[in-house]
Amino acid sequence: MPQQPTTIRPGTPADLEPMYQLDRLCFDAPFRFSRAAMRHFASEQGAFTLVAEFQQNSGAPSIAAPHRDGWDATSPPAGTPSTQAPTLAGFIIIHLEHIHPRTQAYVVTLDVAPEHRRQGLARRLLEAAEQQSATRQASPMTLHVWTENTPAINFYERSGYVRTVLHPNMYAPGKDAYGYLKALTNPKP
Ligand SMILES: CC(C)(COP(=O)(O)OP(=O)(O)OC[C@H]1O[C@@H](n2cnc3c(N)ncnc32)[C@H](O)[C@@H]1OP(=O)(O)O)[C@@H](O)C(=O)NCCC(=O)NCCS
């Protein structure tokens, strides 16, 4: 498979509007987020976001933004070449929650643009999120998925997630969710 001109980096507030627009492409009501909900989930305490950028002019060098912790960084890094603006190909939002005595990670959402699907991008985003969560001593990773979202169910099961319990009417009356879980291995210190 050819190497994709995509770069994965931490999300910033500048990504919120493209994330909201991509979420509308990926989900119908009642599964999609409002702008306010997207902002809330991406910026709440314990949350982190990873975005996958697609470099339109793939002949040009693709330079990743340096790691920036937190949701406050807004300006592009000094020295970023002025190439054609990259577009958002996908993103993942994770919420880390401390439930004494451990920290648990939760996939709030995972979205890949239709034209970038089946190229391993969701897998790259999820693996990066799992690694960052494990680095922060979080385990397991948990998530919910609509019982009729077969592509996502296939994806998560192929990624090692195990179905736990059914949550009736989780999204709306008659729209149930399966719970899924995967133990994360903490990296050695
Ligand atoms: C589900 C979703 C995130 C998958 O993204 P993706 O980048 O296409 O997934 P990947 O290319 O990394 O797929 C990895 C593997 O997952 C499985 N998979 C992914 N999409 C699949 C599909 N539509 N049908 C069956 N299996 C699928 C396959 O095993 C695939 O490996 P393969 O392509 O070698 O067969 C994407 O379809 C999407 O954004 N859907 C809408 C939003 C959504 O439902 N998000 C998840 C719920 S939060």
The ligand as an SDF file (V2000), in Angstrom:
LIG
                    3D

 48 50  0  0  0  0  0  0  0  0999 V2000
  -15.2080    3.2370   11.3830 C   0  0  0  0  0  0  0  0  0  0  0  0
  -14.1590    4.1480   10.7580 C   0  0  0  0  0  0  0  0  0  0  0  0
  -13.5590    5.0540   11.8450 C   0  0  0  0  0  0  0  0  0  0  0  0
  -13.0400    3.2760   10.1590 C   0  0  0  0  0  0  0  0  0  0  0  0
  -12.0530    4.1460    9.6170 O   0  0  0  0  0  0  0  0  0  0  0  0
  -10.9920    3.6430    8.5090 P   0  0  0  0  0  0  0  0  0  0  0  0
   -9.8700    4.6240    8.4660 O   0  0  0  0  0  0  0  0  0  0  0  0
  -11.6870    3.3680    7.2410 O   0  0  0  0  0  0  0  0  0  0  0  0
  -10.5030    2.2610    9.1470 O   0  0  0  0  0  0  0  0  0  0  0  0
   -9.1550    1.4820    8.8150 P   0  0  0  0  0  0  0  0  0  0  0  0
   -8.7840    1.7100    7.3790 O   0  0  0  0  0  0  0  0  0  0  0  0
   -8.1130    1.8280    9.8280 O   0  0  0  0  0  0  0  0  0  0  0  0
   -9.6520   -0.0310    8.9950 O   0  0  0  0  0  0  0  0  0  0  0  0
   -8.9190   -1.0020    9.7000 C   0  0  0  0  0  0  0  0  0  0  0  0
   -9.7010   -2.3000    9.6370 C   0  0  0  0  0  0  0  0  0  0  0  0
  -11.0110   -2.1400   10.2600 O   0  0  0  0  0  0  0  0  0  0  0  0
  -11.9830   -2.9040    9.5190 C   0  0  0  0  0  0  0  0  0  0  0  0
  -12.9260   -2.0060    8.8320 N   0  0  0  0  0  0  0  0  0  0  0  0
  -12.8370   -0.6610    8.6990 C   0  0  0  0  0  0  0  0  0  0  0  0
  -13.8880   -0.1820    7.9970 N   0  0  0  0  0  0  0  0  0  0  0  0
  -14.6450   -1.2490    7.6770 C   0  0  0  0  0  0  0  0  0  0  0  0
  -15.8590   -1.4040    6.9340 C   0  0  0  0  0  0  0  0  0  0  0  0
  -16.5030   -0.3450    6.3830 N   0  0  0  0  0  0  0  0  0  0  0  0
  -16.3730   -2.6410    6.7950 N   0  0  0  0  0  0  0  0  0  0  0  0
  -15.7590   -3.7100    7.3280 C   0  0  0  0  0  0  0  0  0  0  0  0
  -14.5960   -3.6420    8.0380 N   0  0  0  0  0  0  0  0  0  0  0  0
  -14.0430   -2.4130    8.2070 C   0  0  0  0  0  0  0  0  0  0  0  0
  -11.1890   -3.6930    8.4660 C   0  0  0  0  0  0  0  0  0  0  0  0
  -10.8050   -4.9090    9.0720 O   0  0  0  0  0  0  0  0  0  0  0  0
   -9.9950   -2.7820    8.2330 C   0  0  0  0  0  0  0  0  0  0  0  0
   -8.8580   -3.4650    7.7110 O   0  0  0  0  0  0  0  0  0  0  0  0
   -8.7540   -3.7360    6.1140 P   0  0  0  0  0  0  0  0  0  0  0  0
   -9.0770   -2.4300    5.4150 O   0  0  0  0  0  0  0  0  0  0  0  0
   -7.3300   -4.1620    5.9470 O   0  0  0  0  0  0  0  0  0  0  0  0
   -9.7630   -4.7940    5.8040 O   0  0  0  0  0  0  0  0  0  0  0  0
  -14.7640    5.0010    9.6030 C   0  0  0  0  0  0  0  0  0  0  0  0
  -15.5120    4.1450    8.7540 O   0  0  0  0  0  0  0  0  0  0  0  0
  -15.6610    6.1310   10.0630 C   0  0  0  0  0  0  0  0  0  0  0  0
  -15.1880    7.2460   10.3430 O   0  0  0  0  0  0  0  0  0  0  0  0
  -16.9750    5.8860   10.1490 N   0  0  0  0  0  0  0  0  0  0  0  0
  -17.9540    6.9180   10.5490 C   0  0  0  0  0  0  0  0  0  0  0  0
  -17.7710    7.3240   12.0040 C   0  0  0  0  0  0  0  0  0  0  0  0
  -17.8110    6.1310   12.9510 C   0  0  0  0  0  0  0  0  0  0  0  0
  -18.6510    5.2570   12.8380 O   0  0  0  0  0  0  0  0  0  0  0  0
  -16.8560    6.1250   13.9110 N   0  0  0  0  0  0  0  0  0  0  0  0
  -16.7060    5.0270   14.8600 C   0  0  0  0  0  0  0  0  0  0  0  0
  -17.6890    5.0920   15.9610 C   0  0  0  0  0  0  0  0  0  0  0  0
  -17.1300    6.2390   17.2160 S   0  0  0  0  0  0  0  0  0  0  0  0
  1  2  1  0
  2  3  1  0
  2  4  1  0
  2 36  1  0
  4  5  1  0
  5  6  1  0
  6  7  2  0
  6  8  1  0
  6  9  1  0
  9 10  1  0
 10 11  2  0
 10 12  1  0
 10 13  1  0
 13 14  1  0
 14 15  1  0
 15 16  1  0
 15 30  1  0
 16 17  1  0
 17 18  1  0
 17 28  1  0
 18 19  1  0
 18 27  1  0
 19 20  2  0
 20 21  1  0
 21 22  1  0
 21 27  2  0
 22 23  1  0
 22 24  2  0
 24 25  1  0
 25 26  2  0
 26 27  1  0
 28 29  1  0
 28 30  1  0
 30 31  1  0
 31 32  1  0
 32 33  2  0
 32 34  1  0
 32 35  1  0
 36 37  1  0
 36 38  1  0
 38 39  2  0
 38 40  1  0
 40 41  1  0
 41 42  1  0
 42 43  1  0
 43 44  2  0
 43 45  1  0
 45 46  1  0
 46 47  1  0
 47 48  1  0
M  END
$$$$
